[in-house]
């Protein structure tokens, strides 16, 4: 086992909390700092594909996730009116890997917190400085306290402070997509699986989640802008009023502006994930566009693989090198395939609909086949 007496995890989202749990299961310990004053649960809902569920079961959280989520066994693409273009049986695609599930971000965060409950943490504390001295790292915190560590893991998202301070100052890139996400407390009639409806420079997705709720996301292709919270619900409903299928029922179920999380879609691809004994994981290292729905699963896989390598390697450096060797090809695939899917979803319907009718099922199978083997 690599000798790590003091380890710091920066960020309390999916990557950070799942890493804390994975380390505990390998007999290793860490502490967490999170810059927000409350645990973050950004994005309303999440579609967990089977490779993400596999990692949650490995963390001992499978039963809790199963209870809090809704299974979906198919993924369908539809035109703007709601006419089916193609459909894929996800149970058949993933096989023994497990089911695909939809869950709210709040419930997922609660379950991850329960798994990491023994890990000490501080909320509302940011990283202000970091210096490496051989095998030791000095960290300056926003509350004025210093800290000494043997390993620091940046799990602090696409706008990672750790990436900018210690590894690579590359900025996130705007993917030319503005998105709105929300959860409504109802399930539109006929919605039993993941649905994507494609319009002109826009798309709308619906995912069943636990407790009879529905996660929905709408997006438009174009320049970045800020959507003020006041009046957001009404503007959102107007933007997507031309969509058919279950979308009108979903839009009608929105009750207030605060239900909608709005913002730009961004991705980041730093040249390096590591500098000395500072390592990036999750979106801090490889945020992708959401068109494969694999951001959470990649963070979970990162956590399990890093904990395994720290347990197996005889030095920290060897563990970090091996982690990157194992993870880079897989996350590169997800980033590239997500960008390809993003371009496809943005095609004019006259071209994109025909492609999906002819090859959509096979393209989806090809896209996920690389993720069927364990990481």
PEGI-V384034 format. One record per residue. PSI is psi in radians with two decimals (none if undefined). Layout:
BEGIN
psi->{PSI & PSI}
END
This chain:
BEGIN
psi->{2.42 & 2.46 & 1.78 & 1.80 & -0.63 & 2.06 & 2.38 & 2.27 & 2.12 & 1.91 & 2.28 & 0.62 & -2.67 & -0.83 & -0.83 & -0.79 & -0.69 & -0.58 & -0.75 & -0.74 & -0.76 & -0.69 & -0.76 & -0.74 & -0.31 & 0.12 & 0.35 & 2.79 & 2.70 & 3.07 & 2.73 & 2.44 & 2.44 & 2.21 & -0.44 & 2.61 & -0.23 & 2.81 & 2.28 & 2.45 & 1.17 & 2.35 & -0.01 & -1.11 & 3.09 & 2.44 & 1.99 & 1.88 & 2.95 & -0.55 & -0.48 & -0.75 & -0.62 & -0.71 & -0.67 & -0.65 & -0.66 & -0.46 & -0.02 & 0.29 & 0.15 & -0.78 & -0.72 & -0.72 & -0.76 & -0.73 & -0.57 & -0.08 & 3.12 & 2.28 & 2.54 & 2.34 & -0.03 & 2.73 & 2.08 & 2.46 & 2.44 & 2.74 & -3.13 & -0.52 & -0.28 & 0.22 & 2.29 & 2.35 & -0.74 & 2.86 & 2.49 & 2.32 & 1.90 & -0.53 & -0.70 & -0.70 & -0.87 & -0.41 & -2.26 & -0.15 & -0.62 & -3.11 & 2.83 & 2.54 & 2.62 & 2.38 & 2.62 & 2.66 & -0.62 & -0.82 & -0.69 & -0.75 & -0.72 & -0.73 & -0.73 & -0.65 & -0.68 & -0.63 & -0.61 & 0.26 & -0.48 & -0.09 & 2.18 & 2.56 & 2.82 & 2.24 & 2.71 & 0.44 & 2.15 & 2.83 & 2.21 & -0.53 & 2.75 & 2.30 & 2.40 & 2.36 & 1.52 & -2.07 & 0.11 & 2.56 & 2.25 & 2.19 & 2.32 & 2.24 & 2.78 & -0.31 & 0.12 & -0.13 & 2.59 & 2.93 & 2.55 & 2.25 & 2.78 & -0.37 & 2.36 & 2.24 & 2.09 & 1.86 & 0.69 & 0.54 & -3.11 & -0.57 & 0.90 & 2.17 & -0.70 & -0.66 & -0.80 & -0.67 & -0.60 & -0.28 & -1.01 & 2.19 & 0.33 & 2.40 & 2.65 & 2.61 & 2.40 & 2.28 & 0.18 & 0.55 & 2.23 & 2.36 & 2.61 & 2.33 & 2.54 & 2.86 & 2.30 & 2.66 & 0.40 & 2.92 & 1.93 & 2.57 & 2.32 & -0.09 & 1.79 & 0.00 & 3.13 & 2.19 & 2.34 & 2.10 & 2.27 & 2.20 & -2.86 & 1.93 & 0.62 & 2.81 & 2.81 & 2.30 & 2.57 & 2.34 & 2.20 & 2.37 & 3.11 & 2.85 & 0.53 & 0.25 & 3.01 & 2.31 & 2.24 & 2.60 & 2.31 & 2.56 & 2.62 & 2.55 & 2.28 & -2.94 & 2.61 & 2.49 & 2.92 & 2.19 & 1.86 & 2.47 & -0.71 & 2.13 & 0.13 & -0.71 & -0.85 & -0.73 & -0.71 & -0.80 & -0.69 & -0.69 & -0.59 & 0.38 & -0.36 & -0.06 & 2.51 & -2.58 & -2.43 & -0.04 & -0.82 & -0.70 & -0.65 & -0.84 & -0.69 & -0.41 & -0.19 & 2.33 & -0.51 & 2.86 & -0.63 & -0.24 & -0.39 & 2.14 & 2.16 & 2.53 & 3.03 & 2.63 & 2.23 & 2.75 & 2.80 & 2.47 & 1.32 & 2.60 & -0.55 & 2.60 & -0.18 & 2.47 & 1.91 & -2.08 & 0.46 & 2.20 & 2.48 & 2.48 & 2.94 & -2.60 & -0.41 & -0.53 & -0.59 & 0.79 & 2.32 & 2.91 & 2.75 & 0.24 & -0.28 & -0.19 & 0.63 & 0.07 & -0.82 & -0.72 & -0.69 & -0.66 & -0.75 & -0.76 & -0.75 & -0.81 & -0.84 & -0.74 & -0.75 & -0.78 & -0.70 & -0.81 & -0.66 & -0.57 & -0.59 & -0.59 & 2.75 & -0.20 & 2.72 & -0.76 & -0.76 & -0.67 & -0.77 & -0.72 & -0.76 & -0.64 & -0.86 & -0.70 & -0.71 & -0.64 & -0.56 & -0.87 & -0.67 & -0.80 & -0.57 & -0.72 & -0.82 & -0.74 & -0.82 & -0.78 & -0.59 & -0.70 & -0.68 & -0.78 & -0.69 & -0.73 & -0.67 & -0.74 & -0.39 & -0.03 & 2.60 & 2.47 & -0.56 & -0.51 & -0.82 & -0.68 & -0.69 & -0.68 & -0.76 & -0.68 & -0.67 & -0.73 & 0.11 & -0.77 & -0.83 & -0.65 & -0.71 & -0.77 & -0.77 & -0.64 & -0.65 & -0.18 & -0.56 & -0.27 & -0.01 & -0.77 & 2.63 & 2.67 & none}
END
